[in-house]
Amino acid sequence: MNCTDLKQGQILVCERCGFELQVVNECVDNSCSAGCTGDMDCCGEPMKLKE
């Protein structure tokens, strides 16, 4: 997941080690898109949205 796709309250999880990140403030008007490229990774794999 790219940070510009994430919404406040969503949680990303690493399926390998269980590490979790929660979105506290989302990107507004893609203002951070220049600094957000590619997937959010952990343990060398893309993190997934927690269900």
mmCIF file as Biopython writes it, N, C-alpha, C and O atoms, coordinates in Angstrom:
data_model
#
loop_
_atom_site.group_PDB
_atom_site.id
_atom_site.type_symbol
_atom_site.label_atom_id
_atom_site.label_alt_id
_atom_site.label_comp_id
_atom_site.label_asym_id
_atom_site.label_entity_id
_atom_site.label_seq_id
_atom_site.pdbx_PDB_ins_code
_atom_site.Cartn_x
_atom_site.Cartn_y
_atom_site.Cartn_z
_atom_site.occupancy
_atom_site.B_iso_or_equiv
_atom_site.auth_seq_id
_atom_site.auth_asym_id
_atom_site.pdbx_PDB_model_num
ATOM 1   N N  . MET A ? 1  ? 0.844   -1.184  0.000  1.0 0.0 1  A 1 
ATOM 2   C CA . MET A ? 1  ? 0.000   0.000   0.000  1.0 0.0 1  A 1 
ATOM 3   C C  . MET A ? 1  ? 0.885   1.240   0.000  1.0 0.0 1  A 1 
ATOM 4   O O  . MET A ? 1  ? 1.828   1.360   0.781  1.0 0.0 1  A 1 
ATOM 5   N N  . ASN A ? 2  ? 0.555   2.137   -0.883 1.0 0.0 2  A 1 
ATOM 6   C CA . ASN A ? 2  ? 1.232   3.423   -0.956 1.0 0.0 2  A 1 
ATOM 7   C C  . ASN A ? 2  ? 0.558   4.364   0.035  1.0 0.0 2  A 1 
ATOM 8   O O  . ASN A ? 2  ? -0.653  4.270   0.233  1.0 0.0 2  A 1 
ATOM 9   N N  . CYS A ? 3  ? 1.303   5.263   0.659  1.0 0.0 3  A 1 
ATOM 10  C CA . CYS A ? 3  ? 0.718   6.130   1.690  1.0 0.0 3  A 1 
ATOM 11  C C  . CYS A ? 3  ? -0.399  7.030   1.152  1.0 0.0 3  A 1 
ATOM 12  O O  . CYS A ? 3  ? -1.275  7.426   1.921  1.0 0.0 3  A 1 
ATOM 13  N N  . THR A ? 4  ? -0.397  7.360   -0.122 1.0 0.0 4  A 1 
ATOM 14  C CA . THR A ? 4  ? -1.467  8.200   -0.672 1.0 0.0 4  A 1 
ATOM 15  C C  . THR A ? 4  ? -2.779  7.440   -0.784 1.0 0.0 4  A 1 
ATOM 16  O O  . THR A ? 4  ? -3.830  8.060   -0.946 1.0 0.0 4  A 1 
ATOM 17  N N  . ASP A ? 5  ? -2.747  6.093   -0.700 1.0 0.0 5  A 1 
ATOM 18  C CA . ASP A ? 5  ? -3.955  5.269   -0.780 1.0 0.0 5  A 1 
ATOM 19  C C  . ASP A ? 5  ? -4.587  5.013   0.580  1.0 0.0 5  A 1 
ATOM 20  O O  . ASP A ? 5  ? -5.721  4.538   0.650  1.0 0.0 5  A 1 
ATOM 21  N N  . LEU A ? 6  ? -3.884  5.316   1.651  1.0 0.0 6  A 1 
ATOM 22  C CA . LEU A ? 6  ? -4.336  4.971   2.997  1.0 0.0 6  A 1 
ATOM 23  C C  . LEU A ? 6  ? -5.249  6.036   3.582  1.0 0.0 6  A 1 
ATOM 24  O O  . LEU A ? 6  ? -5.085  7.229   3.324  1.0 0.0 6  A 1 
ATOM 25  N N  . LYS A ? 7  ? -6.214  5.584   4.374  1.0 0.0 7  A 1 
ATOM 26  C CA . LYS A ? 7  ? -7.179  6.472   5.027  1.0 0.0 7  A 1 
ATOM 27  C C  . LYS A ? 7  ? -7.009  6.401   6.539  1.0 0.0 7  A 1 
ATOM 28  O O  . LYS A ? 7  ? -6.548  5.395   7.078  1.0 0.0 7  A 1 
ATOM 29  N N  . GLN A ? 8  ? -7.388  7.483   7.216  1.0 0.0 8  A 1 
ATOM 30  C CA . GLN A ? 8  ? -7.283  7.551   8.668  1.0 0.0 8  A 1 
ATOM 31  C C  . GLN A ? 8  ? -7.994  6.359   9.306  1.0 0.0 8  A 1 
ATOM 32  O O  . GLN A ? 8  ? -9.114  6.017   8.926  1.0 0.0 8  A 1 
ATOM 33  N N  . GLY A ? 9  ? -7.333  5.733   10.280 1.0 0.0 9  A 1 
ATOM 34  C CA . GLY A ? 9  ? -7.903  4.613   11.005 1.0 0.0 9  A 1 
ATOM 35  C C  . GLY A ? 9  ? -7.525  3.252   10.450 1.0 0.0 9  A 1 
ATOM 36  O O  . GLY A ? 9  ? -7.649  2.246   11.149 1.0 0.0 9  A 1 
ATOM 37  N N  . GLN A ? 10 ? -7.062  3.200   9.195  1.0 0.0 10 A 1 
ATOM 38  C CA . GLN A ? 10 ? -6.663  1.916   8.632  1.0 0.0 10 A 1 
ATOM 39  C C  . GLN A ? 10 ? -5.394  1.413   9.318  1.0 0.0 10 A 1 
ATOM 40  O O  . GLN A ? 10 ? -4.584  2.196   9.814  1.0 0.0 10 A 1 
ATOM 41  N N  . ILE A ? 11 ? -5.242  0.093   9.334  1.0 0.0 11 A 1 
ATOM 42  C CA . ILE A ? 11 ? -4.080  -0.530  9.948  1.0 0.0 11 A 1 
ATOM 43  C C  . ILE A ? 11 ? -3.406  -1.426  8.918  1.0 0.0 11 A 1 
ATOM 44  O O  . ILE A ? 11 ? -4.053  -2.251  8.273  1.0 0.0 11 A 1 
ATOM 45  N N  . LEU A ? 12 ? -2.096  -1.250  8.774  1.0 0.0 12 A 1 
ATOM 46  C CA . LEU A ? 12 ? -1.297  -2.125  7.928  1.0 0.0 12 A 1 
ATOM 47  C C  . LEU A ? 12 ? -0.620  -3.149  8.818  1.0 0.0 12 A 1 
ATOM 48  O O  . LEU A ? 12 ? -0.206  -2.834  9.934  1.0 0.0 12 A 1 
ATOM 49  N N  . VAL A ? 13 ? -0.507  -4.378  8.324  1.0 0.0 13 A 1 
ATOM 50  C CA . VAL A ? 13 ? 0.131   -5.436  9.102  1.0 0.0 13 A 1 
ATOM 51  C C  . VAL A ? 13 ? 1.129   -6.182  8.234  1.0 0.0 13 A 1 
ATOM 52  O O  . VAL A ? 13 ? 0.910   -6.388  7.040  1.0 0.0 13 A 1 
ATOM 53  N N  . CYS A ? 14 ? 2.227   -6.582  8.857  1.0 0.0 14 A 1 
ATOM 54  C CA . CYS A ? 14 ? 3.205   -7.437  8.190  1.0 0.0 14 A 1 
ATOM 55  C C  . CYS A ? 14 ? 2.781   -8.876  8.455  1.0 0.0 14 A 1 
ATOM 56  O O  . CYS A ? 14 ? 2.710   -9.305  9.607  1.0 0.0 14 A 1 
ATOM 57  N N  . GLU A ? 15 ? 2.501   -9.612  7.400  1.0 0.0 15 A 1 
ATOM 58  C CA . GLU A ? 15 ? 2.041   -10.986 7.559  1.0 0.0 15 A 1 
ATOM 59  C C  . GLU A ? 15 ? 3.153   -11.906 8.053  1.0 0.0 15 A 1 
ATOM 60  O O  . GLU A ? 15 ? 2.886   -13.027 8.487  1.0 0.0 15 A 1 
ATOM 61  N N  . ARG A ? 16 ? 4.379   -11.445 7.988  1.0 0.0 16 A 1 
ATOM 62  C CA . ARG A ? 16 ? 5.511   -12.280 8.396  1.0 0.0 16 A 1 
ATOM 63  C C  . ARG A ? 16 ? 5.805   -12.170 9.892  1.0 0.0 16 A 1 
ATOM 64  O O  . ARG A ? 16 ? 5.938   -13.187 10.571 1.0 0.0 16 A 1 
ATOM 65  N N  . CYS A ? 17 ? 5.909   -10.939 10.412 1.0 0.0 17 A 1 
ATOM 66  C CA . CYS A ? 17 ? 6.287   -10.776 11.826 1.0 0.0 17 A 1 
ATOM 67  C C  . CYS A ? 17 ? 5.164   -10.222 12.707 1.0 0.0 17 A 1 
ATOM 68  O O  . CYS A ? 17 ? 5.281   -10.235 13.932 1.0 0.0 17 A 1 
ATOM 69  N N  . GLY A ? 18 ? 4.067   -9.733  12.092 1.0 0.0 18 A 1 
ATOM 70  C CA . GLY A ? 18 ? 2.942   -9.221  12.867 1.0 0.0 18 A 1 
ATOM 71  C C  . GLY A ? 18 ? 3.014   -7.746  13.208 1.0 0.0 18 A 1 
ATOM 72  O O  . GLY A ? 18 ? 2.109   -7.224  13.859 1.0 0.0 18 A 1 
ATOM 73  N N  . PHE A ? 19 ? 4.080   -7.051  12.781 1.0 0.0 19 A 1 
ATOM 74  C CA . PHE A ? 19 ? 4.222   -5.612  13.030 1.0 0.0 19 A 1 
ATOM 75  C C  . PHE A ? 19 ? 3.038   -4.875  12.419 1.0 0.0 19 A 1 
ATOM 76  O O  . PHE A ? 19 ? 2.627   -5.184  11.301 1.0 0.0 19 A 1 
ATOM 77  N N  . GLU A ? 20 ? 2.478   -3.894  13.151 1.0 0.0 20 A 1 
ATOM 78  C CA . GLU A ? 20 ? 1.321   -3.138  12.668 1.0 0.0 20 A 1 
ATOM 79  C C  . GLU A ? 20 ? 1.588   -1.641  12.697 1.0 0.0 20 A 1 
ATOM 80  O O  . GLU A ? 20 ? 2.273   -1.130  13.583 1.0 0.0 20 A 1 
ATOM 81  N N  . LEU A ? 21 ? 1.029   -0.948  11.705 1.0 0.0 21 A 1 
ATOM 82  C CA . LEU A ? 21 ? 1.060   0.519   11.626 1.0 0.0 21 A 1 
ATOM 83  C C  . LEU A ? 21 ? -0.365  1.018   11.466 1.0 0.0 21 A 1 
ATOM 84  O O  . LEU A ? 21 ? -1.113  0.494   10.641 1.0 0.0 21 A 1 
ATOM 85  N N  . GLN A ? 22 ? -0.755  2.032   12.249 1.0 0.0 22 A 1 
ATOM 86  C CA . GLN A ? 22 ? -2.081  2.618   12.099 1.0 0.0 22 A 1 
ATOM 87  C C  . GLN A ? 22 ? -1.940  4.020   11.532 1.0 0.0 22 A 1 
ATOM 88  O O  . GLN A ? 22 ? -1.058  4.778   11.937 1.0 0.0 22 A 1 
ATOM 89  N N  . VAL A ? 23 ? -2.814  4.361   10.592 1.0 0.0 23 A 1 
ATOM 90  C CA . VAL A ? 23 ? -2.814  5.689   9.983  1.0 0.0 23 A 1 
ATOM 91  C C  . VAL A ? 23 ? -3.517  6.648   10.943 1.0 0.0 23 A 1 
ATOM 92  O O  . VAL A ? 23 ? -4.708  6.507   11.220 1.0 0.0 23 A 1 
ATOM 93  N N  . VAL A ? 24 ? -2.762  7.622   11.444 1.0 0.0 24 A 1 
ATOM 94  C CA . VAL A ? 24 ? -3.315  8.620   12.355 1.0 0.0 24 A 1 
ATOM 95  C C  . VAL A ? 24 ? -3.777  9.839   11.556 1.0 0.0 24 A 1 
ATOM 96  O O  . VAL A ? 24 ? -4.851  10.383  11.812 1.0 0.0 24 A 1 
ATOM 97  N N  . ASN A ? 25 ? -2.969  10.261  10.596 1.0 0.0 25 A 1 
ATOM 98  C CA . ASN A ? 25 ? -3.315  11.373  9.707  1.0 0.0 25 A 1 
ATOM 99  C C  . ASN A ? 25 ? -3.069  10.923  8.279  1.0 0.0 25 A 1 
ATOM 100 O O  . ASN A ? 25 ? -1.977  10.458  7.950  1.0 0.0 25 A 1 
ATOM 101 N N  . GLU A ? 26 ? -4.075  11.058  7.431  1.0 0.0 26 A 1 
ATOM 102 C CA . GLU A ? 26 ? -3.903  10.643  6.040  1.0 0.0 26 A 1 
ATOM 103 C C  . GLU A ? 26 ? -3.385  11.791  5.191  1.0 0.0 26 A 1 
ATOM 104 O O  . GLU A ? 26 ? -3.457  12.955  5.585  1.0 0.0 26 A 1 
ATOM 105 N N  . CYS A ? 27 ? -2.873  11.456  4.045  1.0 0.0 27 A 1 
ATOM 106 C CA . CYS A ? 27 ? -2.389  12.421  3.065  1.0 0.0 27 A 1 
ATOM 107 C C  . CYS A ? 27 ? -3.576  13.269  2.585  1.0 0.0 27 A 1 
ATOM 108 O O  . CYS A ? 27 ? -4.596  12.723  2.162  1.0 0.0 27 A 1 
ATOM 109 N N  . VAL A ? 28 ? -3.448  14.569  2.648  1.0 0.0 28 A 1 
ATOM 110 C CA . VAL A ? 28 ? -4.535  15.445  2.209  1.0 0.0 28 A 1 
ATOM 111 C C  . VAL A ? 28 ? -4.158  16.046  0.862  1.0 0.0 28 A 1 
ATOM 112 O O  . VAL A ? 28 ? -3.078  16.618  0.715  1.0 0.0 28 A 1 
ATOM 113 N N  . ASP A ? 29 ? -5.039  15.918  -0.114 1.0 0.0 29 A 1 
ATOM 114 C CA . ASP A ? 29 ? -4.823  16.469  -1.459 1.0 0.0 29 A 1 
ATOM 115 C C  . ASP A ? 29 ? -3.516  15.988  -2.074 1.0 0.0 29 A 1 
ATOM 116 O O  . ASP A ? 29 ? -2.882  16.715  -2.837 1.0 0.0 29 A 1 
ATOM 117 N N  . ASN A ? 30 ? -3.108  14.754  -1.741 1.0 0.0 30 A 1 
ATOM 118 C CA . ASN A ? 30 ? -1.871  14.162  -2.262 1.0 0.0 30 A 1 
ATOM 119 C C  . ASN A ? 30 ? -0.652  15.036  -2.006 1.0 0.0 30 A 1 
ATOM 120 O O  . ASN A ? 30 ? 0.307   15.006  -2.778 1.0 0.0 30 A 1 
ATOM 121 N N  . SER A ? 31 ? -0.681  15.827  -0.913 1.0 0.0 31 A 1 
ATOM 122 C CA . SER A ? 31 ? 0.421   16.739  -0.618 1.0 0.0 31 A 1 
ATOM 123 C C  . SER A ? 31 ? 1.728   16.025  -0.320 1.0 0.0 31 A 1 
ATOM 124 O O  . SER A ? 31 ? 2.795   16.629  -0.426 1.0 0.0 31 A 1 
ATOM 125 N N  . CYS A ? 32 ? 1.666   14.743  0.055  1.0 0.0 32 A 1 
ATOM 126 C CA . CYS A ? 32 ? 2.908   14.029  0.365  1.0 0.0 32 A 1 
ATOM 127 C C  . CYS A ? 32 ? 3.278   13.039  -0.740 1.0 0.0 32 A 1 
ATOM 128 O O  . CYS A ? 32 ? 4.195   12.237  -0.564 1.0 0.0 32 A 1 
ATOM 129 N N  . SER A ? 33 ? 2.584   13.085  -1.867 1.0 0.0 33 A 1 
ATOM 130 C CA . SER A ? 33 ? 2.802   12.083  -2.918 1.0 0.0 33 A 1 
ATOM 131 C C  . SER A ? 33 ? 4.239   12.098  -3.453 1.0 0.0 33 A 1 
ATOM 132 O O  . SER A ? 33 ? 4.729   11.070  -3.920 1.0 0.0 33 A 1 
ATOM 133 N N  . ALA A ? 34 ? 4.907   13.230  -3.390 1.0 0.0 34 A 1 
ATOM 134 C CA . ALA A ? 34 ? 6.282   13.283  -3.890 1.0 0.0 34 A 1 
ATOM 135 C C  . ALA A ? 34 ? 7.217   12.436  -3.032 1.0 0.0 34 A 1 
ATOM 136 O O  . ALA A ? 34 ? 8.212   11.912  -3.532 1.0 0.0 34 A 1 
ATOM 137 N N  . GLY A ? 35 ? 6.905   12.300  -1.750 1.0 0.0 35 A 1 
ATOM 138 C CA . GLY A ? 35 ? 7.744   11.525  -0.852 1.0 0.0 35 A 1 
ATOM 139 C C  . GLY A ? 35 ? 7.274   10.099  -0.651 1.0 0.0 35 A 1 
ATOM 140 O O  . GLY A ? 35 ? 7.946   9.319   0.024  1.0 0.0 35 A 1 
ATOM 141 N N  . CYS A ? 36 ? 6.137   9.743   -1.221 1.0 0.0 36 A 1 
ATOM 142 C CA . CYS A ? 36 ? 5.560   8.407   -1.022 1.0 0.0 36 A 1 
ATOM 143 C C  . CYS A ? 36 ? 5.536   7.650   -2.336 1.0 0.0 36 A 1 
ATOM 144 O O  . CYS A ? 36 ? 4.633   7.831   -3.153 1.0 0.0 36 A 1 
ATOM 145 N N  . THR A ? 37 ? 6.518   6.815   -2.533 1.0 0.0 37 A 1 
ATOM 146 C CA . THR A ? 37 ? 6.552   6.008   -3.744 1.0 0.0 37 A 1 
ATOM 147 C C  . THR A ? 37 ? 6.739   4.557   -3.366 1.0 0.0 37 A 1 
ATOM 148 O O  . THR A ? 37 ? 7.526   4.248   -2.472 1.0 0.0 37 A 1 
ATOM 149 N N  . GLY A ? 38 ? 6.039   3.669   -4.023 1.0 0.0 38 A 1 
ATOM 150 C CA . GLY A ? 38 ? 6.165   2.246   -3.743 1.0 0.0 38 A 1 
ATOM 151 C C  . GLY A ? 38 ? 5.327   1.814   -2.561 1.0 0.0 38 A 1 
ATOM 152 O O  . GLY A ? 38 ? 4.602   2.608   -1.962 1.0 0.0 38 A 1 
ATOM 153 N N  . ASP A ? 39 ? 5.442   0.536   -2.239 1.0 0.0 39 A 1 
ATOM 154 C CA . ASP A ? 39 ? 4.665   -0.055  -1.159 1.0 0.0 39 A 1 
ATOM 155 C C  . ASP A ? 39 ? 5.324   0.192   0.185  1.0 0.0 39 A 1 
ATOM 156 O O  . ASP A ? 39 ? 6.531   0.420   0.268  1.0 0.0 39 A 1 
ATOM 157 N N  . MET A ? 40 ? 4.510   0.144   1.244  1.0 0.0 40 A 1 
ATOM 158 C CA . MET A ? 40 ? 5.018   0.146   2.606  1.0 0.0 40 A 1 
ATOM 159 C C  . MET A ? 40 ? 5.481   -1.287  2.857  1.0 0.0 40 A 1 
ATOM 160 O O  . MET A ? 40 ? 4.680   -2.219  2.788  1.0 0.0 40 A 1 
ATOM 161 N N  . ASP A ? 41 ? 6.763   -1.465  3.147  1.0 0.0 41 A 1 
ATOM 162 C CA . ASP A ? 41 ? 7.337   -2.803  3.298  1.0 0.0 41 A 1 
ATOM 163 C C  . ASP A ? 41 ? 7.777   -3.080  4.734  1.0 0.0 41 A 1 
ATOM 164 O O  . ASP A ? 41 ? 8.099   -2.166  5.493  1.0 0.0 41 A 1 
ATOM 165 N N  . CYS A ? 42 ? 7.781   -4.362  5.081  1.0 0.0 42 A 1 
ATOM 166 C CA . CYS A ? 42 ? 8.334   -4.857  6.337  1.0 0.0 42 A 1 
ATOM 167 C C  . CYS A ? 42 ? 8.814   -6.279  6.067  1.0 0.0 42 A 1 
ATOM 168 O O  . CYS A ? 42 ? 8.140   -7.034  5.366  1.0 0.0 42 A 1 
ATOM 169 N N  . CYS A ? 43 ? 9.936   -6.644  6.596  1.0 0.0 43 A 1 
ATOM 170 C CA . CYS A ? 43 ? 10.519  -7.980  6.384  1.0 0.0 43 A 1 
ATOM 171 C C  . CYS A ? 43 ? 10.707  -8.292  4.897  1.0 0.0 43 A 1 
ATOM 172 O O  . CYS A ? 43 ? 10.671  -9.452  4.487  1.0 0.0 43 A 1 
ATOM 173 N N  . GLY A ? 44 ? 10.909  -7.235  4.093  1.0 0.0 44 A 1 
ATOM 174 C CA . GLY A ? 44 ? 11.142  -7.418  2.666  1.0 0.0 44 A 1 
ATOM 175 C C  . GLY A ? 44 ? 9.899   -7.706  1.847  1.0 0.0 44 A 1 
ATOM 176 O O  . GLY A ? 44 ? 10.007  -8.055  0.671  1.0 0.0 44 A 1 
ATOM 177 N N  . GLU A ? 45 ? 8.707   -7.567  2.446  1.0 0.0 45 A 1 
ATOM 178 C CA . GLU A ? 45 ? 7.454   -7.836  1.734  1.0 0.0 45 A 1 
ATOM 179 C C  . GLU A ? 45 ? 6.485   -6.674  1.940  1.0 0.0 45 A 1 
ATOM 180 O O  . GLU A ? 45 ? 6.536   -6.003  2.971  1.0 0.0 45 A 1 
ATOM 181 N N  . PRO A ? 46 ? 5.595   -6.428  0.958  1.0 0.0 46 A 1 
ATOM 182 C CA . PRO A ? 46 ? 4.607   -5.368  1.119  1.0 0.0 46 A 1 
ATOM 183 C C  . PRO A ? 46 ? 3.664   -5.658  2.299  1.0 0.0 46 A 1 
ATOM 184 O O  . PRO A ? 46 ? 3.240   -6.795  2.509  1.0 0.0 46 A 1 
ATOM 185 N N  . MET A ? 47 ? 3.349   -4.604  3.061  1.0 0.0 47 A 1 
ATOM 186 C CA . MET A ? 47 ? 2.398   -4.760  4.160  1.0 0.0 47 A 1 
ATOM 187 C C  . MET A ? 47 ? 0.991   -4.796  3.591  1.0 0.0 47 A 1 
ATOM 188 O O  . MET A ? 47 ? 0.737   -4.248  2.519  1.0 0.0 47 A 1 
ATOM 189 N N  . LYS A ? 48 ? 0.075   -5.441  4.308  1.0 0.0 48 A 1 
ATOM 190 C CA . LYS A ? 48 ? -1.324  -5.601  3.865  1.0 0.0 48 A 1 
ATOM 191 C C  . LYS A ? 48 ? -2.244  -4.875  4.833  1.0 0.0 48 A 1 
ATOM 192 O O  . LYS A ? 48 ? -1.899  -4.655  5.994  1.0 0.0 48 A 1 
ATOM 193 N N  . LEU A ? 49 ? -3.423  -4.506  4.336  1.0 0.0 49 A 1 
ATOM 194 C CA . LEU A ? 49 ? -4.440  -3.931  5.226  1.0 0.0 49 A 1 
ATOM 195 C C  . LEU A ? 49 ? -4.933  -4.996  6.173  1.0 0.0 49 A 1 
ATOM 196 O O  . LEU A ? 49 ? -5.199  -6.126  5.764  1.0 0.0 49 A 1 
ATOM 197 N N  . LYS A ? 50 ? -5.055  -4.640  7.442  1.0 0.0 50 A 1 
ATOM 198 C CA . LYS A ? 50 ? -5.566  -5.580  8.452  1.0 0.0 50 A 1 
ATOM 199 C C  . LYS A ? 50 ? -7.071  -5.705  8.275  1.0 0.0 50 A 1 
ATOM 200 O O  . LYS A ? 50 ? -7.769  -4.709  8.082  1.0 0.0 50 A 1 
ATOM 201 N N  . GLU A ? 51 ? -7.552  -6.907  8.342  1.0 0.0 51 A 1 
ATOM 202 C CA . GLU A ? 51 ? -8.993  -7.135  8.171  1.0 0.0 51 A 1 
ATOM 203 C C  . GLU A ? 51 ? -9.704  -7.180  9.489  1.0 0.0 51 A 1 
ATOM 204 O O  . GLU A ? 51 ? -10.921 -7.364  9.529  1.0 0.0 51 A 1 
#
